[in-house]
Structure formats: C-alpha cells, structure tokens
Amino acid sequence: MKRFVSTTAIAILLGTGAFADAHSTSIIEYEFSQGSDFYASEMIGMRVYATEAEMQAGMTVAADGERDWNDIGEINDVILTDGGDVAAVIVGVGGFLGIGEKDVAVDMSQINRVEEDGGTGEFFLVINASQEMLESAPEFTRGDAGMMTTETEAQADAETTSTDMAMAEDRPMLVAPTVEREGYMAPEPVDLTSENLTGARVYGTNDEDIGEISELLLSEDGQIDRVVIDVGGFLGLGEKPIAVTFEELSILRNEAGDSFRVYIDSTQEALEAQPEYQG
C-alpha cells in the first residue's frame, strides 16, 4: 500500500496548464564550477591531511608541500542532513590498509581545500589538528548519531538556505512530495550518506520509476548545490542527467535500512524536457 500526497497548491496546478509551466521551469541548467565545486562521490577515498599550522580554504601549497603534513587517513563516507547539509565527513584515522583504523566524524567546515601551486588542478583536504588529537577523538559508529561532536550536531540541526541562495535564477521550486509506503519510513540523518543515495532509484508522480541519482554536487563549504538524476534510458543507455535541488526531493528507506527510494513531484517527460546537466 502506498500513498503519494502533494500540497493543495500542487493539487490545483494539476488541474491547470500552470502545472506544466511550473514543472518546465523548476529545473535549472547547472554548470559545474571547476575549482569551487566537487563531487561528493569523489570525496570517498580521498586522503585527509592534518597540520598544526594555520590553513584556510583557498590557500595554495608548493609542489610536494603535503609532505610536511600528517596523512591521517581517508574519507570513508559523507553524512547528509534531511535539509541537504553535510552533517559530518567520516574519516578513517590510523590503521594500515584499512586494518585497525577507526572512524571519526569531522565537521565539513573544518576541512580546507588547499590547491597546489602552478595551476596543476591538484588539491588537498587539510584540517588544523594534530594526529594525536584525531586518534584520541570519540569513535563514530555507523547508525549511532549520538557519536557526533557537539559542533557537528549543531550543524546538522541548523536551518540551511545555501542551496536556495546558490540558485542562478529565480524560479518556482517543486514541493517535495509527502509519501507513505508500506515497509518504508523517513530516514535518520545518519542514513543520508552519499554512499546510500548514489544509485538510489527516483520516482515521480503515480510512483513512476523515472531514473536514479548519479551524483551529489557539493560546494566548497560542504553544502549540496544540486542532486543529479539520470532520467530515462535503458540499462544505462540514453539517460539524460538533470540537476535538481535537495529540497525538492523526499527520501524513504526500508525497515532493514538497505534500500532507499527518492521521490520528486514531476514526471519523466517533464524532467526530460529540462536542460541537460553538463558535468
């Protein structure tokens, strides 16, 4: 048993030509900004460095300058809030080849993107801390949101407007649908990771399967700029990537926590009519 419920305003639009107009303008053409944007999927596995020297985002470092920093581990996951913020970056600290390491939740705002001199395009993720500080930090346990630091919890609870502020043009936003489906529930913030959401199926009106999430686009300050949905196609062929905002989506997970369904108040045809995302 499933129910797909929208607001009264959307219900009115369904009966008029305004519905088609609203949907045709609700998706914008988003151009990836080299140097300030990066893909959440690319963060997984990236090395994280620590230094007690003061570092800030936008700074540069000489070639091989990272050798002066402590290579503390790699990013194992990224946790998202239901508002689209990066609640925490999970870094595997210590260990060898993944053995003996422990996961630590790091505030995204404390991770600085430092470019290599010379316009090479290389960059490093650096935090201002000592390796000893990180190794003595509380261990993050998957599924236990209480292990986050106070700063991370505050960030996860804060209201976010960055996605709306990043809109390149004024446009009507889709309303995230209210969906009820037997065996599914609203996920906890700790469940909203890039690993869980990338590849999740996306459903439209009348529970129509319209595609899957292929990318989560993050700004330099850790906010989700856009969610890229591969719409249509067959077995990966003929798909059209479309960029939408996180606020326009509703997400459910099953009771076992191993299956996620994403909903948007649109049809496959309406999304396919939107400008293609050029990644």
TORKOL-716809 format. One record per atom (N, C-alpha, C): x, y, z; atom name; residue number from 1. Coordinates in pm, whole numbers, always signed. Each point is the difference from the previous one (the first is absolute). Last residue first. Layout:
% TORKOL-716809
        u        v        w   atom   seq
        X        Y        Z     CA   NUM
...
END
This chain:
% TORKOL-716809
        u        v        w   atom   seq
    +2826    +1784    -1675      N   279
      +95      -18     +109     CA   279
     +143       +9      -47      C   279
     -511     +163     -149      N   278
     +130      -24      -61     CA   278
     +105       -9     +109      C   278
     -567      -65      -50      N   277
     +113      +40      +84     CA   277
     +130      -38      -68      C   277
     -470     +119     -259      N   276
      +87     -109      +48     CA   276
     +112      +56      +85      C   276
     -503     +220      -62      N   275
     +137       +3      -53     CA   275
      +84     -111      +61      C   275
     -525      -97      -27      N   274
      +86      +99      +62     CA   274
     +140       -2      -61      C   274
     -368     -306      -96      N   273
      -13     +124      -76     CA   273
      +92     +110      +54      C   273
      -52     -429     +209      N   272
      +77      -17     -123     CA   272
       -5     +126      -87      C   272
     -260      -21     +396      N   271
     +142      +11      +32     CA   271
      +84      -11     -127      C   271
     -465      -57      -38      N   270
      +29     +138      +40     CA   270
     +149      +19      +29      C   270
     -158     -436     -102      N   269
       -5      +86     -118     CA   269
      +36     +145      +36      C   269
      -42     -321     +345      N   268
     +121      -23      -78     CA   268
       +4      +94     -120      C   268
     -269     +180     +417      N   267
       -8     -117      -86     CA   267
     +131      -16      -76      C   267
     -112     +224     +512      N   266
      +12      +29     -143     CA   266
      -18     -131      -76      C   266
     +101     +126     +502      N   265
     -134      +27      -50     CA   265
       +7      +45     -146      C   265
     +330     -346     +287      N   264
       -8     +138      -46     CA   264
     -137      +20      -64      C   264
     +303     -385     +337      N   263
     -119      +46      -71     CA   263
      +13     +147      -37      C   263
     +298     -483     +154      N   262
       -1     +146       -6     CA   262
     -117      +44      -87      C   262
     +187     -455     +309      N   261
      -82      +46     -111     CA   261
       -8     +153       +9      C   261
     +325     -444     +204      N   260
      -47     +137       +6     CA   260
      -80      +33     -126      C   260
     +220     -441     +323      N   259
      -64      +42     -124     CA   259
      -58     +140      +18      C   259
     +207     -260     +352      N   258
      +89      -29     -113     CA   258
      -60      +38     -134      C   258
     -187       +4     +473      N   257
      +99     +106      -20     CA   257
      +93      -23     -116      C   257
     -401     -240     +199      N   256
     +133      -60      +15     CA   256
     +111     +104      -19      C   256
     -457     +119      -63      N   255
      +24      -29     +142     CA   255
     +138      -59      +24      C   255
      -53     +321     -424      N   254
      -77     -113      +52     CA   254
      +41      -30     +143      C   254
       +1     +501     -220      N   253
      +83     -121       +4     CA   253
      -85     -113      +56      C   253
      -64     +522     -264      N   252
      -45     -104      +90     CA   252
     +101     -113       +0      C   252
      -61     +562     -161      N   251
      +77     -124       +3     CA   251
      -60      -94     +104      C   251
      -96     +472     -340      N   250
      -37      -71     +122     CA   250
      +67     -138       -5      C   250
     +101     +512     -257      N   249
       -8     -145       +6     CA   249
      -51      -48     +135      C   249
     +117     +456     -145      N   248
     -114      -42      -82     CA   248
      -23     -151       +6      C   248
     +368     +237     +216      N   247
     -126      +34      +66     CA   247
     -122      -46      -78      C   247
     +454      -37     -165      N   246
      -29     -102     +101     CA   246
     -137      +23      +63      C   246
      +89     +169     -506      N   245
      +45      +31     +134     CA   245
      -42     -109      +97      C   245
     +127      -80     -532      N   244
     -108      +56      +82     CA   244
      +57      +35     +137      C   244
     +163     -155     -545      N   243
      +38      +47     +134     CA   243
     -120      +62      +70      C   243
      +86     -399     -403      N   242
      -71     +123      +34     CA   242
      +39      +39     +142      C   242
     +153     -362     -439      N   241
      +23      +52     +135     CA   241
      -67     +136      +20      C   241
     -120     -434     -326      N   240
      +26     +144       -5     CA   240
      +19      +51     +142      C   240
      +40     -508     -296      N   239
      -40      +78     +116     CA   239
      +35     +147      -19      C   239
      +88     -392     -301      N   238
     -102     +100      -30     CA   238
      -48      +80     +119      C   238
     +217     -459     +117      N   237
      +12      +62     -131     CA   237
     -113     +101      -19      C   237
      +53     -295     +387      N   236
     +106      +99       -1     CA   236
      +19      +72     -133      C   236
     -344     -329      +69      N   235
     +127      -66      +35     CA   235
     +117      +99      -13      C   235
     -380     +238     -177      N   234
      -18     -144      +20     CA   234
     +136      -63      +19      C   234
     -274     +531      +28      N   233
     +101      -91      -50     CA   233
      -34     -145      +28      C   233
     -153     +447     +303      N   232
      -32      -82     -117     CA   232
     +112      -95      -37      C   232
     +166     +384     +303      N   231
     -142      -24      -31     CA   231
      -12      -85     -125      C   231
     +356     +138     +417      N   230
       +4      -54     -136     CA   230
     -141      -47      -34      C   230
     +165     +385     +365      N   229
      -82     -118      -26     CA   229
      +18      -40     -145      C   229
     +261     +319     +404      N   228
      -11      -34     -142     CA   228
      -76     -132      -14      C   228
      +26     +424     +371      N   227
       -4     -145      -10     CA   227
      -22      -33     -147      C   227
     +224     +462     +259      N   226
      -98      -67      -85     CA   226
       +9     -151      +17      C   226
     +228     +309     +295      N   225
      -49      +93      -99     CA   225
     -112      -62      -83      C   225
     +186      -95     +511      N   224
      -39      -66     -124     CA   224
      -55     +105      -95      C   224
     +383     +104     +379      N   223
     -144       -5      -23     CA   223
      -28      -73     -131      C   223
     +444     +114     +195      N   222
      -61     -126      +44     CA   222
     -150       -7      -17      C   222
     +335     +348     -132      N   221
      -29       +7     +142     CA   221
      -81     -120      +49      C   221
     +125      +55     -462      N   220
     +124       -7      +78     CA   220
      -26       +3     +150      C   220
     -385     -206     -302      N   219
      +77     +123      -10     CA   219
     +122      -11      +91      C   219
     -261     -425     -236      N   218
      +24      +78     +121     CA   218
      +74     +128      -34      C   218
     -325     -411     -242      N   217
      +95     +108      -23     CA   217
      +12      +85     +125      C   217
     -138     -528     -146      N   216
      -35     +106      +93     CA   216
     +106     +107      -15      C   216
     -184     -421     -351      N   215
     +101      +83      +65     CA   215
      -64      +91     +103      C   215
     -251     -340     -237      N   214
     +135      -36      -45     CA   214
     +109      +79      +71      C   214
     -547     -186      +57      N   213
      +97     +104      +37     CA   213
     +140      -46      -42      C   213
     -448     -164     -270      N   212
      +78      -26     +121     CA   212
      +94     +117      +26      C   212
     -513     -106     -275      N   211
     +145       +4      -13     CA   211
      +69      -32     +130      C   211
     -486       -7      -89      N   210
      +46      +92     -104     CA   210
     +152       +8      -12      C   210
     -466     -288     +183      N   209
     +145       -8      +10     CA   209
      +58      +84     -113      C   209
     -492      +64     +245      N   208
      +70      -34     -124     CA   208
     +150       +1      +23      C   208
     -411      +95     +289      N   207
     +104      -99      +33     CA   207
      +76      -49     -123      C   207
     -329     +361       +9      N   206
      -56     -134      -22     CA   206
     +104     -110      +21      C   206
     +243     +443      -58      N   205
     -143      -13      +26     CA   205
      -49     -138      -40      C   205
     +501      -28      +62      N   204
      -78     +120      -21     CA   204
     -146      -21      +35      C   204
     +525     -215     +139      N   203
     -137      -25      -44     CA   203
      -75     +132       -9      C   203
     +535     -240      +24      N   202
      -82     +120      +17     CA   202
     -137      -24      -62      C   202
     +444     -315     +215      N   201
     -100      +24     -103     CA   201
      -85     +121      +36      C   201
     +527      -75     +146      N   200
     -137      -22      +46     CA   200
      -97      +33     -113      C   200
     +485      +60      -15      N   199
      -55     -122      -58     CA   199
     -143      -29      +43      C   199
     +271     +303     +313      N   198
      +47      -18     -136     CA   198
      -47     -136      -53      C   198
      -90     +112     +452      N   197
      -85      +71      -95     CA   197
      +45      -17     -145      C   197
     +235     -195     +383      N   196
     -136      -51       -5     CA   196
      -83      +64     -111      C   196
     +447     +147      +75      N   195
       +3     -142      -38     CA   195
     -141      -56      -14      C   195
      +68     +438     +161      N   194
      +17       -5     -144     CA   194
       +1     -145      -49      C   194
     -274      +99     +443      N   193
     +139       +7      -42     CA   193
       +6       -4     -152      C   193
     -362       +2     +403      N   192
       +8      +76     -124     CA   192
     +145      +24      -38      C   192
     -154     -217     +408      N   191
      -19      -88     -115     CA   191
      +25      +72     -132      C   191
       +5     +217     +431      N   190
     +121      -79      -17     CA   190
       -9      -94     -120      C   190
     -377     +269     +140      N   189
     +106      +76      -66     CA   189
     +126      -81      -28      C   189
     -452     -272      +17      N   188
      +70      +81      +98     CA   188
     +110      +79      -73      C   188
     -448     -158     -271      N   187
     +131      -41      +52     CA   187
      +49      +92     +110      C   187
     -519     -141     -132      N   186
      +95     +109      -19     CA   186
     +135      -41      +59      C   186
     -300     -401     -167      N   185
      -12     +108      +98     CA   185
      +98     +110      -35      C   185
     -262     -510     -180      N   184
     +100     +105      -15     CA   184
      -28     +112     +100      C   184
     -280     -391      -67      N   183
     +134      -55      +18     CA   183
     +111     +102      -11      C   183
     -446     +133     -230      N   182
       +7     -107      +98     CA   182
     +140      -60       +5      C   182
     -102     +511     -130      N   181
      +11     -129      -68     CA   181
      +20     -108     +105      C   181
     -105     +569      -99      N   180
      -12     -109      +97     CA   180
       +2     -132      -78      C   180
     +135     +562      -81      N   179
      -21     -136      -50     CA   179
       -9      -96     +117      C   179
       +3     +550     -176      N   178
      -16      -81     +121     CA   178
      -40     -140      -45      C   178
     +297     +375     -298      N   177
     -127      -69      +27     CA   177
       +3      -71     +135      C   177
     +252     +462     -162      N   176
      +33     -140      +30     CA   176
     -128      -74      +38      C   176
       +0     +420     -327      N   175
      -24      -32     +140     CA   175
      +33     -147      +22      C   175
     +214     +354     -375      N   174
      -91     -111      +23     CA   174
      -15      -21     +150      C   174
     +120     +487     -197      N   173
      +57     -125      +48     CA   173
     -108     -107       +6      C   173
      +78     +469     -313      N   172
      -86      -71      +95     CA   172
      +62     -134      +36      C   172
     +320     +410     -129      N   171
      -88      -96      -65     CA   171
      -90      -64     +104      C   171
     +441     +372     -103      N   170
     -123      -14      +76     CA   170
      -94      -93      -74      C   170
     +540      -43      -42      N   169
     -109      +81      -48     CA   169
     -122      -26      +87      C   169
     +414     -204      +92      N   168
      +51      +96      -97     CA   168
     -110      +90      -53      C   168
      +63     -248     +491      N   167
      -77       -7     -123     CA   167
      +48     +107      -95      C   167
     +147      -79     +460      N   166
      +88      -31     -112     CA   166
      -75       -8     -132      C   166
     -214      +73     +421      N   165
      +82     +118      -30     CA   165
      +88      -24     -121      C   165
     -263     -354     +169      N   164
      -85     +100      -62     CA   164
      +82     +121      -40      C   164
     +224     -332     +232      N   163
      -38      -50     -130     CA   163
      -87     +101      -72      C   163
     +137      +88     +446      N   162
     +107      +17      -98     CA   162
      -41      -47     -137      C   162
     -226      +13     +445      N   161
      -55      +73     -113     CA   161
     +102      +11     -112      C   161
     -128     -293     +494      N   160
      +90      +34     -109     CA   160
      -75      +73     -110      C   160
       -9     -122     +575      N   159
      -77      +19     -121     CA   159
      +94      +46     -110      C   159
     +167     -312     +416      N   158
      -19     +138      -47     CA   158
      -84       +3     -126      C   158
     +156     -399     +238      N   157
     -130      +53      +38     CA   157
      -28     +138      -57      C   157
     +417     -231      -69      N   156
     -105      -85      -55     CA   156
     -137      +56      +29      C   156
     +382     +212     +184      N   155
       -7      +22     -144     CA   155
     -113      -80      -61      C   155
      +90      -60     +451      N   154
      -56     +133      -22     CA   154
      -14      +28     -148      C   154
     +210     -397     +127      N   153
     -143       -7      +27     CA   153
      -64     +136      -24      C   153
     +465      -25      -34      N   152
      -63      -68     -112     CA   152
     -150       -8      +20      C   152
     +264     +180     +345      N   151
       -1      +90     -114     CA   151
      -71      -64     -118      C   151
      +64     -262     +388      N   150
     -100     +105      +21     CA   150
       -8      +93     -119      C   150
     +165     -488     -113      N   149
      +42     +104      +93     CA   149
     -110     +104      +13      C   149
     -116     -518     -110      N   148
      +50     +121      -64     CA   148
      +43     +101     +106      C   148
     -210     -434      +83      N   147
     +145       +5       +8     CA   147
      +58     +125      -67      C   147
     -473     -133      +11      N   146
      +45      +62     +123     CA   146
     +150       +9      +12      C   146
     -252     -220     -354      N   145
      +20     +143      -22     CA   145
      +54      +69     +124      C   145
      +12     -503     -196      N   144
      -11      +62     +131     CA   144
      +31     +148      -13      C   144
      +24     -305     -367      N   143
     -134      -20      +54     CA   143
      -20      +63     +135      C   143
     +492     -118     -130      N   142
     -106      +16     -100     CA   142
     -136      -33      +62      C   142
     +412     +199     +276      N   141
      -57     -130      -30     CA   141
     -116      +18      -95      C   141
     +471     +284     +170      N   140
     -134       +6      -58     CA   140
      -45     -142      -34      C   140
     +359     +177     +392      N   139
      -21      -77     -122     CA   139
     -144      +14      -47      C   139
     +298     +373     +284      N   138
      -99     -108      +12     CA   138
      -19      -71     -132      C   138
     +480     +224      +80      N   137
     -139      +45      -14     CA   137
      -96     -117      +15      C   137
     +494       -7      -10      N   136
      -63       -6     +132     CA   136
     -147      +44       -4      C   136
     +275       +5     -389      N   135
       +2     -138      +46     CA   135
      -64      -15     +138      C   135
      +51     +432     -192      N   134
      -98      -78      -74     CA   134
       -6     -144      +50      C   134
     +322     +292     +186      N   133
     -133      +49      +33     CA   133
     -107      -84      -68      C   133
     +450      -78     -104      N   132
      -33      -53     +132     CA   132
     -141      +43      +41      C   132
     +189     +168     -398      N   131
      -42     -139      -17     CA   131
      -42      -59     +135      C   131
      -58     +524      -65      N   130
     +111      -95       +8     CA   130
      -54     -140      -18      C   130
     -206     +469     -220      N   129
       -3      -88     +117     CA   129
     +125      -85       +0      C   129
     -283     +303     -356      N   128
      +94      +54      +99     CA   128
      -12      -81     +129      C   128
      -91     -171     -526      N   127
      -63      +52     +120     CA   127
     +108      +48      +96      C   127
      -75     -123     -569      N   126
      +87      +21     +116     CA   126
      -83      +52     +117      C   126
      +14     -217     -539      N   125
      -94      +27     +108     CA   125
      +77       +2     +131      C   125
     +159     +111     -536      N   124
       +9      -86     +118     CA   124
     -104      +42     +101      C   124
     +119      +35     -580      N   123
      -34      +64     +127     CA   123
       +2     -104     +110      C   123
     +139     +117     -568      N   122
       +6      -87     +116     CA   122
      -41      +78     +126      C   122
      +53     +193     -440      N   121
     -132      -58      +24     CA   121
       -3      -95     +117      C   121
     +365     +291     -190      N   120
       -2     -141      -38     CA   120
     -139      -63      +11      C   120
     +218     +469      +73      N   119
     -118      -28      -81     CA   119
       -9     -144      -46      C   119
     +335     +224     +300      N   118
      +32      -29     -139     CA   118
     -119      -33      -87      C   118
      +26      -99     +544      N   117
      +48     +110      -84     CA   117
      +20      -46     -144      C   117
     -364     -236     +321      N   116
     +144       -6      -27     CA   116
      +38     +114      -92      C   116
     -428       +4     +357      N   115
      +46      -26     -136     CA   115
     +152       -9       -7      C   115
     -391      -96     +394      N   114
     +123      +74      -26     CA   114
      +54      -41     -137      C   114
     -462      -20     +341      N   113
      +49      -43     -132     CA   113
     +118      +88      -37      C   113
     -211     -144     +501      N   112
      +40     +105      -94     CA   112
      +52      -60     -129      C   112
     -330     -122     +450      N   111
      +84      -62     -103     CA   111
      +28     +105     -107      C   111
     -291      +72     +371      N   110
     +138       +0      +49     CA   110
      +96      -65     -100      C   110
     -480      +22      -57      N   109
      +50     +137       -4     CA   109
     +145      +10      +46      C   109
     -245     -413      +19      N   108
      +41      +35     -136     CA   108
      +60     +139       -7      C   108
      +22     -325     +431      N   107
      -84     +107      -51     CA   107
      +51      +44     -137      C   107
      +67     -501     +205      N   106
      +66     +130      -13     CA   106
      -98     +100      -59      C   106
      +30     -522     +253      N   105
      -86      +97      -68     CA   105
      +66     +137       +4      C   105
     +226     -514       +4      N   104
      -19     +123      +78     CA   104
      -87      +95      -83      C   104
     +169     -562      +21      N   103
      -71     +108      -66     CA   103
      -19     +116      +98      C   103
     +412     -376      -15      N   102
     -130      +29      +60     CA   102
      -60     +120      -71      C   102
     +388     -427     -107      N   101
      -39     +140       +1     CA   101
     -132      +17      +73      C   101
     +234     -424      -91      N   100
      +32      +68     +124     CA   100
      -36     +147       +2      C   100
      +50     -205     -470      N    99
       -5      -86     +117     CA    99
      +43      +79     +123      C    99
       -1     +168     -457      N    98
     -136      -14      +50     CA    98
      -12      -84     +125      C    98
     +421      +99     -202      N    97
      -81      -63     -104     CA    97
     -141      -29      +51      C    97
     +238     +146     +389      N    96
      +84      -29     -116     CA    96
      -83      -80      -99      C    96
      -80     +367     +463      N    95
       -8     -131      -64     CA    95
      +94      -12     -118      C    95
     -223     +478     +159      N    94
      +94     -103      +46     CA    94
      -14     -129      -77      C    94
     -422     +291      -38      N    93
     +128      +49      +53     CA    93
      +85     -117      +47      C    93
     -444     +139     -333      N    92
      +65     -116      +61     CA    92
     +141      +38      +41      C    92
     -452     +319      -68      N    91
     +139      -24      -38     CA    91
      +51     -122      +76      C    91
     -482     +274     -149      N    90
      +54     -111      +79     CA    90
     +138      -37      -53      C    90
     -324     +461      +16      N    89
      +84      -80      -89     CA    89
      +66     -107      +85      C    89
     -482     +295      +72      N    88
     +132      -43      +44     CA    88
      +69      -74     -113      C    88
     -407     +249      -60      N    87
       +2       -2     +146     CA    87
     +138      -37      +52      C    87
     -187     +239     -456      N    86
      +93     -106      +38     CA    86
      +12       +5     +151      C    86
     -456     +169     -247      N    85
     +133      +35      +49     CA    85
      +87     -125      +11      C    85
     -478      +15     -126      N    84
      +98      +11     -107     CA    84
     +138      +44      +43      C    84
     -420     -109     +252      N    83
       -7     +132      -61     CA    83
     +105      +21     -107      C    83
      -34     -392     +275      N    82
     -115       +1      -89     CA    82
      -22     +136      -63      C    82
     +500     -151     +122      N    81
     -124      +22      +75     CA    81
     -116       -1      -98      C    81
     +481     -273      -60      N    80
      -82     +115      -36     CA    80
     -118      +13      +94      C    80
     +531     -238      -31      N    79
     -135       -7      +56     CA    79
      -73     +130      -30      C    79
     +432     -309     -210      N    78
      -48     +137      +22     CA    78
     -145      -11      +47      C    78
     +476     -347      -13      N    77
     -140      +29      -29     CA    77
      -28     +148      +25      C    77
     +443     -195      +20      N    76
      -77     -122      -18     CA    76
     -146      +25      -36      C    76
     +513     +257      -30      N    75
     -143      +20      +19     CA    75
      -74     -130      -33      C    75
     +515       +0     +189      N    74
      -78      +28     -119     CA    74
     -147      +16      +33      C    74
     +508      +86     +274      N    73
      -95     -104      -41     CA    73
      -76      +41     -124      C    73
     +374     +242     +218      N    72
      -70      -64     +112     CA    72
      -95     -110      -40      C    72
     +464     +284     -139      N    71
     -104      -71      -75     CA    71
      -76      -86     +102      C    71
     +291     +461      +89      N    70
      -25     -139      +39     CA    70
     -113      -56      -85      C    70
     +355     +394     -169      N    69
     -121      -24      +78     CA    69
       -8     -147      +41      C    69
     +336     +193     -289      N    68
      +20      +60     +133     CA    68
     -121      -23      +90      C    68
      +12     -133     -458      N    67
      +89      -89      +76     CA    67
      +28      +55     +140      C    67
     -252     +226     -351      N    66
      -79      -85      +90     CA    66
      +87      -94      +82      C    66
     +165     +294     -349      N    65
      -13      +63     +131     CA    65
      -79      -84      +99      C    65
     +121      -64     -487      N    64
      +51      -91     +105     CA    64
       -9      +61     +140      C    64
      -57     +366     -347      N    63
       +3     -141      -39     CA    63
      +71      -83     +106      C    63
     -212     +444     +183      N    62
      +98      -35     -102     CA    62
       -8     -148      -32      C    62
     -431     +273     +167      N    61
     +118      -63      +57     CA    61
      +93      -36     -114      C    61
     -461     +351     +129      N    60
      +73      -89      -88     CA    60
     +123      -56      +71      C    60
     -529     +203     +145      N    59
     +146      +14       +5     CA    59
      +63      -97      -99      C    59
     -471      +10      +86      N    58
      +44     +100      -97     CA    58
     +150      +23       +1      C    58
     -238     -168     +444      N    57
      -44      -31     -136     CA    57
      +43     +112      -93      C    57
     +296      -68     +433      N    56
     -133      +45      -35     CA    56
      -32      -40     -143      C    56
     +369      -93     +457      N    55
      -33      -14     -142     CA    55
     -144      +45      -21      C    55
     +432       -4     +391      N    54
     -130      +54      -37     CA    54
      -20       -9     -151      C    54
     +296     -355     +286      N    53
      +15     +133      -62     CA    53
     -136      +47      -46      C    53
      +67     -431     +173      N    52
      -26      +97     +106     CA    52
      +25     +143      -49      C    52
     -174     -448     -287      N    51
     +116      +82      +33     CA    51
      -38      +96     +111      C    51
     -182     -463     -326      N    50
      -11      +84     +119     CA    50
     +129      +77      +21      C    50
     -300     -278     -425      N    49
     +125      +35      +65     CA    49
      -29      +90     +120      C    49
     -253     -392     -343      N    48
      -17     +119      +83     CA    48
     +130      +23      +76      C    48
     -180     -282     -480      N    47
      +84      +10     +118     CA    47
      -27     +131      +72      C    47
     -367     -274     -309      N    46
     +104     +103       -2     CA    46
      +78       +1     +131      C    46
     -387     -285      -94      N    45
     +133      -54      -29     CA    45
     +110     +105       -6      C    45
     -482     +166      -82      N    44
      +21     -131      +62     CA    44
     +135      -55      -43      C    44
     -160     +404     -185      N    43
      +59      +17     +132     CA    43
      +29     -134      +66      C    43
     -225      +45     -423      N    42
     +146       +5      -12     CA    42
      +67      +18     +136      C    42
     -476       +5      -44      N    41
      +50     -135      -27     CA    41
     +152       -3       -8      C    41
     -231     +411      +44      N    40
       +4      -73     +127     CA    40
      +57     -139      -22      C    40
     +138     +411     -317      N    39
     -100     -104      +15     CA    39
      +16      -71     +133      C    39
     +118     +530     -107      N    38
      +58     -133      -19     CA    38
     -107     -103      +33      C    38
     +104     +582      -94      N    37
      -88     -116      +19     CA    37
      +82     -128       -6      C    37
     +231     +399      -57      N    36
      -81      +27     +119     CA    36
      -97     -113      +29      C    36
     +315      -19     -362      N    35
      +75      +73     +100     CA    35
      -78      +33     +125      C    35
     -251      -76     -460      N    34
     +131      -58      +29     CA    34
      +73      +87     +100      C    34
     -529      -67      -94      N    33
     +100     +105      +17     CA    33
     +133      -60      +42      C    33
     -467     -173     -284      N    32
      +99      -34     +103     CA    32
     +107     +107       +3      C    32
     -508      +81     -158      N    31
     +133      -22      -56     CA    31
      +99      -21     +113      C    31
     -565      -41      -91      N    30
     +107      +26      +95     CA    30
     +134      -36      -64      C    30
     -547     +126     -115      N    29
     +122      -53      -60     CA    29
     +116      +37      +90      C    29
     -504      -71     +196      N    28
      +87      +95      -68     CA    28
     +118      -72      -62      C    28
     -544      -95     +155      N    27
     +135      -56       -5     CA    27
      +89      +96      -77      C    27
     -461      +92      +55      N    26
      +46      -30     +136     CA    26
     +140      -56       +4      C    26
     -309     +133     -375      N    25
      +95     +101      +45     CA    25
      +61      -32     +135      C    25
     -328     -276     -220      N    24
      +97      +25     -106     CA    24
     +105     +101      +43      C    24
     -367     -117     +283      N    23
      +98     -107       -7     CA    23
     +106      +27     -106      C    23
     -357     +304      +52      N    22
      +80       -1     +122     CA    22
     +108     -106       -7      C    22
     -314      +27     -353      N    21
      +91     +113       -2     CA    21
      +92       -1     +121      C    21
     -339     -324      -29      N    20
     +105      -26      -98     CA    20
     +101     +112       -2      C    20
     -375      +59     +274      N    19
      +81     -113      +49     CA    19
     +117      -27      -94      C    19
     -343     +318     -103      N    18
     +110      +53      +82     CA    18
      +90     -110      +51      C    18
     -411      -61     -245      N    17
     +122       +4      -80     CA    17
     +117      +51      +77      C    17
     -390     -246     +273      N    16
      +15     +115      -89     CA    16
     +126      -12      -82      C    16
     -146     -295     +363      N    15
     -118      +16      -82     CA    15
      +10     +115      -97      C    15
     +342     -110     +314      N    14
      -21     -119      -80     CA    14
     -118      +15      -94      C    14
     +107     +331     +329      N    13
      +79       +8     -123     CA    13
      -23     -119      -90      C    13
     -195       +5     +427      N    12
      -67      +95      -89     CA    12
      +74       +9     -133      C    12
     +194     -260     +334      N    11
     -121      -65      -47     CA    11
      -77      +91      -95      C    11
     +377     +169     +220      N    10
      +38      -89     -108     CA    10
     -123      -69      -57      C    10
      -67     +272     +371      N     9
      +41      +82     -113     CA     9
      +38      -86     -119      C     9
     -103     -202     +413      N     8
     -118      +47      -70     CA     8
      +38      +79     -123      C     8
     +360     -359     +148      N     7
      -70     +109      +65     CA     7
     -121      +41      -82      C     7
     +161     -508      -30      N     6
      +61     +130      -24     CA     6
      -81     +108      +71      C     6
      +84     -579       +9      N     5
      -81     +115      +37     CA     5
      +77     +127      -28      C     5
      -38     -565      -74      N     4
      +84     +109      -48     CA     4
      -81     +127      +17      C     4
       +6     -545     +196      N     3
      -73     +123      -26     CA     3
      +99     +108      -38      C     3
      -54     -588      +49      N     2
      +80     +122       -7     CA     2
      -92     +117      -27      C     2
      +43     -576     +121      N     1
      -85     +118       +0     CA     1
      +89     +123       +0      C     1
END
